[in-house]
Amino acid sequence: MTYKQIFKKRDCVQLCSHFHLPSWCRRKRLLYEERKNSMMDSEDLVITSSKQDIAHHIVTFSSGKHYFCGYCAAFTNIAITFPIQKVLFRQQLYGVRIREAVCQLKKDGIRNLYRGLFPPLMQKTTTLALMFGLYEDFSFLLQRHTNASELVTCSVAAVLAGTTEALLTPFERVQTLLQDHKHHDRFTNTYQAFKMLKDYGMKEYYRGLIPILLRNGPSNALFFGLRGPIKQCLPEATSYSAHLVNDFICGGLLGAMLGFLFFPMNVVKARMQSQIGGEFQSFPKVFMKIWVERDRKLTHLFRGAHLNYHRSILSWGIINATYEFLLKFL
């Protein structure tokens, strides 16, 4: 067998070790081993790169999943609780008792019961999609690029998500106008309300932005920060139905607590956004005006809070349970 035939075979390395071949042959053996190692390194690099790409796609898909689940949870909630929200709004705006607010809705008729549904449906579905999705995205980015503790990064991520949600203030603005019976004769649908506000300039769409910012950031931070600890305090779930109940209780308790805590913010927001045109009054000025109108009594300021508490238990229970339920199946 010639040297040329030997090097064509894959076992040349073994042959070189058994025969005393010239130095040039040993050099060729070393070149063969170096080429083989280089190919293995290249394969490892490709595999590592592929794993990183897969991980990136998993993160992207997971983030999209959170947006979708938040959207569906909000849709389910709005469809069920809108009439309750309308009664609550009348109490916030006029400081009336629940019976009087219900009587107002009866006088408006069943035809107007779901009047103003489209803006909150668009606003809430988009808002909750952003709330859950952006929270996951911001948490991931902050944990990856900062050395802060998990508590700090999650809190900052929640505040950033809540601040971003405030971009959708025009939907809350139009919802307020459509639910206020004083404006029933002025416009009849969402399109007309948006068109009418256009005559007053872009700033008019964002009337009431300050109380929304003061509400969104802190409430998001508390919601995401306390959701886990509260669920851990509940009895351990051993089935899908038990998990669903625990998620409903956890979300409902948190929503009720936060709704009561930030209720005055919503009272001021409703008053600010019910106005069309005129002076843009500051948050403290509007608050003091409401405070004086309601005889400087805290109980009068919190009129409607008990209904909001029960609505929030139902609303946030549905949101959290639906969100977690969908998350498990996607």
Helices and strands as residue ranges (DSSP letters): H 3-8, H 12-18, H 23-94, H 98-108, G 110-112, H 118-145, H 150-165, G 166-168, H 169-179, G 181-183, H 190-198, H 202-205, H 209-233, H 240-261, H 263-273, H 283-293, H 298-301, H 305-329
